[in-house]
C-alpha cells in the first residue's frame, strides 16, 4: 500500500465536499482514509485539513489525478 495525503483548504462546506469526494475516490481504488488534522487560519477563518490515506501500489497517482480533476472542475464552475 502507498501512503499519501491531501491538503484541503476552504470554507466548511467546501472542505466537507472535498473530503467526501476524496474519501469516495480512495474507497473506489480499494484504499482507506486513516485520519485528518485540522487547523483554522486566524486571519481568513478558512479551515485547513490534512487528510491521510493509503491506496494499493500503483494507484496513488491515479487517485491524485482524479481528485485534482474534481477540484479543477469546481474552480472552473465558480469562475
Secondary structure by P-SEA (a helix, b strand, c coil): cccbbbbbbccaaaaaaaaaaaaaaaaaaccccccbbbbbcccccbbbbbbbbccccccaaaaaaaaaaaaaaaaaaac
